C-alpha cells in the first residue's frame, strides 16, 4: 500500500504542476521555483514532514521534496553551527542531488547532438 500512496501523492503534485502550465501564464521555470519554495514554506509550517512520512518517495522526489530537503538541512545546520548553518545547511544537505544533476546533465550533453533551432 506504501507504493500506492507514493504514486498517488507524487502524481497529485505533478498534476498541480501540469494544471499550472495549462491554465496560467507562468513559465515552467517559475513553476519549478514555486514548487521548491512551496516545499520550504510547507516544511517551515510543519506540514510537509508528515506528508513525507506518509507518502515517502511520492513526496520527496518531486521538486517540493527538494525544498523540504533544503529546509531540513538548514534547520539541522542552524542547530549545530548557529547562524553560519543558515548559509551552508541547505546546500550541504542537497549536495548529492545537485552533484548527480550536474554529472548526468554533462553525460547527456556529451551523448546528444546539439543543433541550431533555425
MODELLER restraints for C-alpha pairs under 7 A, 6 or more apart:
rsr = mdl.restraints
at = mdl.atoms
rsr.add(forms.Gaussian(group=physical.xy_distance, feature=features.Distance(at['CA:2:A'], at['CA:55:A']), mean=6.96, stdev=0.5))
rsr.add(forms.Gaussian(group=physical.xy_distance, feature=features.Distance(at['CA:5:A'], at['CA:55:A']), mean=5.56, stdev=0.5))
rsr.add(forms.Gaussian(group=physical.xy_distance, feature=features.Distance(at['CA:6:A'], at['CA:55:A']), mean=4.60, stdev=0.5))
rsr.add(forms.Gaussian(group=physical.xy_distance, feature=features.Distance(at['CA:6:A'], at['CA:56:A']), mean=6.05, stdev=0.5))
rsr.add(forms.Gaussian(group=physical.xy_distance, feature=features.Distance(at['CA:6:A'], at['CA:57:A']), mean=5.95, stdev=0.5))
rsr.add(forms.Gaussian(group=physical.xy_distance, feature=features.Distance(at['CA:6:A'], at['CA:58:A']), mean=3.87, stdev=0.5))
rsr.add(forms.Gaussian(group=physical.xy_distance, feature=features.Distance(at['CA:7:A'], at['CA:58:A']), mean=5.80, stdev=0.5))
rsr.add(forms.Gaussian(group=physical.xy_distance, feature=features.Distance(at['CA:9:A'], at['CA:55:A']), mean=6.39, stdev=0.5))
rsr.add(forms.Gaussian(group=physical.xy_distance, feature=features.Distance(at['CA:9:A'], at['CA:58:A']), mean=5.40, stdev=0.5))
rsr.add(forms.Gaussian(group=physical.xy_distance, feature=features.Distance(at['CA:9:A'], at['CA:59:A']), mean=6.50, stdev=0.5))
rsr.add(forms.Gaussian(group=physical.xy_distance, feature=features.Distance(at['CA:10:A'], at['CA:58:A']), mean=4.04, stdev=0.5))
rsr.add(forms.Gaussian(group=physical.xy_distance, feature=features.Distance(at['CA:10:A'], at['CA:59:A']), mean=5.76, stdev=0.5))
rsr.add(forms.Gaussian(group=physical.xy_distance, feature=features.Distance(at['CA:10:A'], at['CA:62:A']), mean=6.76, stdev=0.5))
rsr.add(forms.Gaussian(group=physical.xy_distance, feature=features.Distance(at['CA:21:A'], at['CA:28:A']), mean=6.78, stdev=0.5))
rsr.add(forms.Gaussian(group=physical.xy_distance, feature=features.Distance(at['CA:32:A'], at['CA:63:A']), mean=6.95, stdev=0.5))
rsr.add(forms.Gaussian(group=physical.xy_distance, feature=features.Distance(at['CA:35:A'], at['CA:63:A']), mean=5.77, stdev=0.5))
rsr.add(forms.Gaussian(group=physical.xy_distance, feature=features.Distance(at['CA:35:A'], at['CA:64:A']), mean=5.03, stdev=0.5))
rsr.add(forms.Gaussian(group=physical.xy_distance, feature=features.Distance(at['CA:36:A'], at['CA:63:A']), mean=5.43, stdev=0.5))
rsr.add(forms.Gaussian(group=physical.xy_distance, feature=features.Distance(at['CA:36:A'], at['CA:64:A']), mean=4.81, stdev=0.5))
rsr.add(forms.Gaussian(group=physical.xy_distance, feature=features.Distance(at['CA:36:A'], at['CA:66:A']), mean=6.16, stdev=0.5))
rsr.add(forms.Gaussian(group=physical.xy_distance, feature=features.Distance(at['CA:36:A'], at['CA:67:A']), mean=4.43, stdev=0.5))
rsr.add(forms.Gaussian(group=physical.xy_distance, feature=features.Distance(at['CA:37:A'], at['CA:67:A']), mean=6.12, stdev=0.5))
rsr.add(forms.Gaussian(group=physical.xy_distance, feature=features.Distance(at['CA:38:A'], at['CA:64:A']), mean=6.32, stdev=0.5))
rsr.add(forms.Gaussian(group=physical.xy_distance, feature=features.Distance(at['CA:39:A'], at['CA:48:A']), mean=6.98, stdev=0.5))
rsr.add(forms.Gaussian(group=physical.xy_distance, feature=features.Distance(at['CA:39:A'], at['CA:64:A']), mean=4.15, stdev=0.5))
rsr.add(forms.Gaussian(group=physical.xy_distance, feature=features.Distance(at['CA:39:A'], at['CA:65:A']), mean=6.12, stdev=0.5))
rsr.add(forms.Gaussian(group=physical.xy_distance, feature=features.Distance(at['CA:39:A'], at['CA:67:A']), mean=4.35, stdev=0.5))
rsr.add(forms.Gaussian(group=physical.xy_distance, feature=features.Distance(at['CA:39:A'], at['CA:68:A']), mean=4.98, stdev=0.5))
rsr.add(forms.Gaussian(group=physical.xy_distance, feature=features.Distance(at['CA:40:A'], at['CA:67:A']), mean=4.61, stdev=0.5))
rsr.add(forms.Gaussian(group=physical.xy_distance, feature=features.Distance(at['CA:40:A'], at['CA:68:A']), mean=5.27, stdev=0.5))
rsr.add(forms.Gaussian(group=physical.xy_distance, feature=features.Distance(at['CA:40:A'], at['CA:71:A']), mean=5.39, stdev=0.5))
rsr.add(forms.Gaussian(group=physical.xy_distance, feature=features.Distance(at['CA:42:A'], at['CA:48:A']), mean=5.20, stdev=0.5))
rsr.add(forms.Gaussian(group=physical.xy_distance, feature=features.Distance(at['CA:43:A'], at['CA:49:A']), mean=6.20, stdev=0.5))
rsr.add(forms.Gaussian(group=physical.xy_distance, feature=features.Distance(at['CA:43:A'], at['CA:68:A']), mean=5.70, stdev=0.5))
rsr.add(forms.Gaussian(group=physical.xy_distance, feature=features.Distance(at['CA:43:A'], at['CA:71:A']), mean=6.62, stdev=0.5))
rsr.add(forms.Gaussian(group=physical.xy_distance, feature=features.Distance(at['CA:51:A'], at['CA:59:A']), mean=6.61, stdev=0.5))
rsr.add(forms.Gaussian(group=physical.xy_distance, feature=features.Distance(at['CA:52:A'], at['CA:59:A']), mean=5.25, stdev=0.5))
rsr.add(forms.Gaussian(group=physical.xy_distance, feature=features.Distance(at['CA:52:A'], at['CA:60:A']), mean=6.45, stdev=0.5))
rsr.add(forms.Gaussian(group=physical.xy_distance, feature=features.Distance(at['CA:59:A'], at['CA:65:A']), mean=5.77, stdev=0.5))
rsr.add(forms.Gaussian(group=physical.xy_distance, feature=features.Distance(at['CA:60:A'], at['CA:66:A']), mean=6.84, stdev=0.5))
rsr.add(forms.Gaussian(group=physical.xy_distance, feature=features.Distance(at['CA:69:A'], at['CA:93:A']), mean=6.64, stdev=0.5))
rsr.add(forms.Gaussian(group=physical.xy_distance, feature=features.Distance(at['CA:69:A'], at['CA:94:A']), mean=6.59, stdev=0.5))
rsr.add(forms.Gaussian(group=physical.xy_distance, feature=features.Distance(at['CA:70:A'], at['CA:90:A']), mean=4.05, stdev=0.5))
rsr.add(forms.Gaussian(group=physical.xy_distance, feature=features.Distance(at['CA:70:A'], at['CA:91:A']), mean=6.82, stdev=0.5))
rsr.add(forms.Gaussian(group=physical.xy_distance, feature=features.Distance(at['CA:70:A'], at['CA:93:A']), mean=6.23, stdev=0.5))
rsr.add(forms.Gaussian(group=physical.xy_distance, feature=features.Distance(at['CA:70:A'], at['CA:94:A']), mean=6.28, stdev=0.5))
rsr.add(forms.Gaussian(group=physical.xy_distance, feature=features.Distance(at['CA:71:A'], at['CA:90:A']), mean=6.25, stdev=0.5))
rsr.add(forms.Gaussian(group=physical.xy_distance, feature=features.Distance(at['CA:73:A'], at['CA:89:A']), mean=4.87, stdev=0.5))
rsr.add(forms.Gaussian(group=physical.xy_distance, feature=features.Distance(at['CA:73:A'], at['CA:90:A']), mean=4.86, stdev=0.5))
rsr.add(forms.Gaussian(group=physical.xy_distance, feature=features.Distance(at['CA:73:A'], at['CA:93:A']), mean=4.91, stdev=0.5))
rsr.add(forms.Gaussian(group=physical.xy_distance, feature=features.Distance(at['CA:74:A'], at['CA:85:A']), mean=6.26, stdev=0.5))
rsr.add(forms.Gaussian(group=physical.xy_distance, feature=features.Distance(at['CA:74:A'], at['CA:86:A']), mean=5.40, stdev=0.5))
rsr.add(forms.Gaussian(group=physical.xy_distance, feature=features.Distance(at['CA:74:A'], at['CA:89:A']), mean=4.04, stdev=0.5))
rsr.add(forms.Gaussian(group=physical.xy_distance, feature=features.Distance(at['CA:74:A'], at['CA:90:A']), mean=4.72, stdev=0.5))
rsr.add(forms.Gaussian(group=physical.xy_distance, feature=features.Distance(at['CA:77:A'], at['CA:85:A']), mean=4.37, stdev=0.5))
rsr.add(forms.Gaussian(group=physical.xy_distance, feature=features.Distance(at['CA:77:A'], at['CA:86:A']), mean=6.69, stdev=0.5))
rsr.add(forms.Gaussian(group=physical.xy_distance, feature=features.Distance(at['CA:77:A'], at['CA:89:A']), mean=4.87, stdev=0.5))
rsr.add(forms.Gaussian(group=physical.xy_distance, feature=features.Distance(at['CA:78:A'], at['CA:84:A']), mean=6.97, stdev=0.5))
rsr.add(forms.Gaussian(group=physical.xy_distance, feature=features.Distance(at['CA:78:A'], at['CA:85:A']), mean=4.36, stdev=0.5))
rsr.add(forms.Gaussian(group=physical.xy_distance, feature=features.Distance(at['CA:78:A'], at['CA:86:A']), mean=5.57, stdev=0.5))
